[in-house]
């Protein structure tokens, strides 16, 4: 399957979609989230036809709008179908240690799907 890579911008996350791995990192506040996420949805639709035995989903989003949240939920729902067909998957949800909202958002999403979530703290390091 072809790898999908999208470079991040000030309003969109970087995206890596390859066999067994999907990563979103950065801000997700595009003006048209459906247009931004469409290639990712298309990639996932193809991927779940013949997924790897194990898939890692890494989410390192530090800011998102409501429409992007809906798109991320749609990604999880699509992948959840493959998980329910006995494929191993896990989501690594990164959040800043001082950002309770992103942690709670991860918990809300976790309650909707059955893919295991692994919460990981981004430890903020301040330069001296």
Secondary structure, DSSP 8 states (H G I E B T S, - for coil): ---EEE---SSS-EEEEETTEEEEEEEE--TTHHHHHHHHHHHHHHHTTS--SEEEEEEEEEEE-HHHHHHHHHHHHHHHHHHHTT-EEEEEEEEETT-HHHHHHHHHHHTT--SEEEEEEE------
